[in-house]
Amino acid sequence: MKNSGKSRGKKGQASENVWENGNGSQPLPSWLPVKSGSAPYQMPDNRPSKHCMLHLNENHFADNDHLLGALDTLDGQDLSKYPVLGNSELCDCLCDLYGARPEEVLIQLGCSALLGAMVEAFVEPGARVLLHRPAWSYYDYLVQNRGGEAVDCPLELTESGYQYCPDRMDAALAKYQPRLTIIGSPNNPTGNSLDPEVLSTLAQKHPETIFLVDETYLGFSGRQRPAVGETLSCTPNVVLLRSLSKFHALAGIRIGFAFAHEQVMKSLQAAQPTFGISVIDQRIAVARLRNRRYADKIAAQCLSSQRSFARLIQPCPELHLCASDANFVLLRTPAGKATAIRDRLQADGCLVAVKDFDGLDQHLRITLAPEVVIEQVAWSILRFMSEQSERKPLEFRFGPDSGERQNAQPRTAFAQ
Ligand SMILES: Cc1ncc(COP(=O)(O)O)c(C=O)c1O
């Protein structure tokens, strides 16, 4: 929408179509696009809190202090110079580890920035984008902001949780012929992944669609993925988006990278950071990626946290845990109870997220954390559930050390 030069708002507040210059209040230039109703995406409140913060999907398993040692290899000169050949330090490392070529790599400020760049490059106003809901709300925001049309292929609810349904996806791709489809794998908030063979079959069958696979939560399940080079050569319409924020526990340095076919990358030139990303960030990223032992350790810890939580929750028939490949779990509670359980957890010292995508207030997303913490989350939920029912708390089978744990103060444990 072009601006039409409305009058000023209250003193001191910028009005939508007017700005101040040396001659007082003036209409904005007519060419400046003013998008009515478009607000910036609101990131969740992550200010430090006395609560244990299990609502942000950050990595609670890694120890990063030693990574700062990687900066000892920098000196003042490194800070006054541009990073050598832009991103080459990190790009070479990624190519080496994942079997890609530099022409197939794009590094940006996180996967969120890459998603924005891809939607900008591939979606013109009115173009269709196929989403698989429940999905990360940011996808909807980007499509809407770009003036695209988001169409839906819902996930299927099965015994083990929400899953991609290949037949449904195939039908939706044929019906909508979208420019782009965004697939979370593992998906936020449901934790499920798309089988690489299904991805490959669908991408080959629908070559006019770009398959944007958001793999931000990749790594926690410990499962191997097909080699990047092979994926790009068999299915050039697949773009893989990865991040150092979650599995690599580097959300603070803001690095995401995309692997895409060389021809696809040509449409993304505008998104390449001209002089590269920060040399400090590259150095830390390479130190983490080169540490082979890190991956096994974190995947094992995350898996055992998920298992502990599942074991404790399992005796309560009203609770259903969705299987997850990520560092969070989606818990289905009785309808109308998710917010109350979230509030109880908050009173006990821990923040988790309600995900009300079906309007029934029955989903909680809980970030996994070391076992001593996640067990306290389970206790807190079970206590709530037992208060709501006839069942006495001790009828839950808490395991061999239950007496000791039951006496523990949740706040103390959450604070660890
Ligand atoms: C599905 C998904 N993709 C991407 C991101 C953001 O990734 P990054 O930190 O790399 O921008 C998030 C953040 O929570 C997410 O949930």
The ligand as a Tripos MOL2 file, in Angstrom:
@<TRIPOS>MOLECULE
LIG
   16    16     1     0     0
SMALL
NO_CHARGES

@<TRIPOS>ATOM
      1 C1         11.3990  -24.4290   13.7560 C.3       1 LIG1
      2 C2         12.3670  -23.3250   14.0470 C.ar      1 LIG1
      3 N1         13.1680  -22.9000   13.0540 N.ar      1 LIG1
      4 C3         14.0600  -21.9020   13.2710 C.ar      1 LIG1
      5 C4         14.1760  -21.3040   14.5180 C.ar      1 LIG1
      6 C5         15.1490  -20.1800   14.7130 C.3       1 LIG1
      7 O1         16.4200  -20.6200   14.4160 O.3       1 LIG1
      8 P1         17.6590  -19.6030   14.4910 P.3       1 LIG1
      9 O2         17.9890  -19.4010   15.9230 O.co2     1 LIG1
     10 O3         18.7220  -20.3260   13.7460 O.co2     1 LIG1
     11 O4         17.2400  -18.3500   13.8150 O.co2     1 LIG1
     12 C6         13.3590  -21.7220   15.5630 C.ar      1 LIG1
     13 C7         13.4780  -21.0670   16.8820 C.2       1 LIG1
     14 O5         12.9210  -21.4230   17.8610 O.2       1 LIG1
     15 C8         12.4300  -22.7540   15.3210 C.ar      1 LIG1
     16 O6         11.6180  -23.1890   16.2940 O.3       1 LIG1
@<TRIPOS>BOND
     1     1     2 1
     2     2     3 ar
     3     2    15 ar
     4     3     4 ar
     5     4     5 ar
     6     5     6 1
     7     5    12 ar
     8     6     7 1
     9     7     8 1
    10     8     9 2
    11     8    10 1
    12     8    11 1
    13    12    13 1
    14    12    15 ar
    15    13    14 2
    16    15    16 1
@<TRIPOS>SUBSTRUCTURE
     1 LIG1         1 GROUP 0 **** ****
